[in-house]
Amino acid sequence: MGKKKLNSLEDLGGFVFSTNKELNYNDDDQDLIETLPPSEQLLEAHFSNKNRAGKTVTIIKGFVGKEEDLKDLAKLIKTKCSVGGTIKEGEIMIQGNFREKVMEILKKEGYKVKRVGG
């Protein structure tokens, strides 16, 4: 198994080192994020094929909320488009060029969607 290259301290996944014995580190920030209602969300629909060996993807950016809600939205989009996809760094990536269809789905769900790029 190859070693994963670390590009920044964030790649350590929340690793905290301190010599302060009284430091009380809590990672409760994830619980504090509340998911905005769809009418208050402003999502961006991108199309990209860079750094993907020529394969195209539709990227949805700008979701504000809990990870579970983002996963639910991604599952809805993947199901309605009948394609695969993933979530990376708070962005939904859908395999293929489905930007128009994804925008239509999100608008029907009550989200504000903006087309970004070509």
C-alpha positions in Angstrom: 0.0 0.0 0.0 1.4 3.4 -1.0 1.8 6.3 1.3 -0.6 9.2 1.0 1.0 12.5 0.5 0.1 15.2 3.0 -0.4 18.7 1.4 -1.4 20.5 4.6 -2.0 20.0 8.3 -5.7 19.6 7.5 -4.9 16.3 5.8 -4.1 14.9 9.2 -7.8 14.9 10.0 -8.1 17.1 13.0 -4.9 16.0 14.7 -4.0 18.2 17.7 -0.8 18.3 19.5 -0.2 20.4 22.6 2.1 20.5 25.6 -0.6 22.2 27.6 -1.8 19.6 30.1 -5.0 21.5 30.7 -6.0 21.8 27.1 -9.5 20.5 26.6 -10.0 20.0 22.8 -13.5 19.2 21.7 -14.4 18.6 18.0 -18.0 19.7 18.5 -18.0 22.1 15.5 -19.6 19.5 13.2 -22.6 19.3 15.5 -23.0 23.1 15.5 -23.6 23.4 11.8 -27.2 23.6 11.0 -28.5 22.8 7.5 -30.1 25.8 5.9 -33.5 25.3 4.3 -33.4 24.7 0.5 -34.8 28.2 -0.2 -31.8 29.8 1.6 -29.2 27.7 -0.1 -27.3 29.0 -3.1 -25.7 26.1 -5.0 -23.3 26.3 -7.9 -23.4 23.7 -10.8 -20.0 23.2 -12.4 -18.8 21.0 -15.2 -15.2 19.7 -15.2 -12.9 17.2 -16.8 -9.6 18.5 -15.4 -7.4 16.0 -13.6 -9.8 13.1 -14.3 -8.2 11.4 -17.2 -10.6 13.1 -19.6 -13.7 11.9 -17.7 -16.4 14.5 -17.2 -18.1 15.2 -13.9 -20.8 17.6 -12.7 -19.8 19.3 -9.5 -22.3 20.9 -7.0 -20.7 23.4 -4.7 -22.0 25.7 -1.9 -24.1 23.4 0.3 -24.3 24.7 3.9 -25.3 22.1 6.4 -24.7 18.7 8.0 -22.8 15.9 6.3 -25.8 13.6 6.5 -28.0 16.1 4.7 -25.4 16.5 2.0 -25.2 12.7 1.6 -29.0 12.6 1.3 -29.0 15.3 -1.4 -26.2 13.5 -3.3 -28.2 10.2 -3.2 -31.3 12.0 -4.5 -29.4 13.5 -7.5 -27.6 10.2 -8.2 -30.9 8.3 -8.2 -32.7 10.7 -10.4 -29.8 10.9 -12.9 -29.2 7.1 -12.7 -25.5 7.6 -12.4 -22.7 7.2 -9.8 -21.1 9.9 -7.8 -19.3 10.8 -4.6 -18.9 13.6 -2.0 -15.4 15.1 -1.5 -14.6 18.1 0.6 -18.2 19.2 0.8 -18.9 19.0 -2.9 -21.1 16.6 -4.7 -19.5 15.0 -7.8 -21.8 13.3 -10.3 -20.3 11.2 -13.1 -20.9 12.7 -16.5 -22.2 15.9 -17.9 -25.6 16.2 -16.2 -25.4 19.9 -15.2 -28.8 20.9 -16.8 -30.6 17.9 -15.3 -29.0 18.4 -11.9 -30.0 22.1 -11.9 -33.6 21.1 -12.8 -33.7 18.5 -10.0 -32.3 21.0 -7.4 -34.8 23.7 -8.5 -37.7 21.3 -8.0 -36.4 20.6 -4.5 -36.5 24.4 -3.7 -32.8 25.2 -4.0 -31.4 28.2 -5.8 -28.9 27.0 -8.4 -26.4 29.0 -10.4 -24.7 27.7 -13.6 -20.9 28.4 -13.3 -18.5 28.1 -16.2 -18.9 27.0 -19.9 
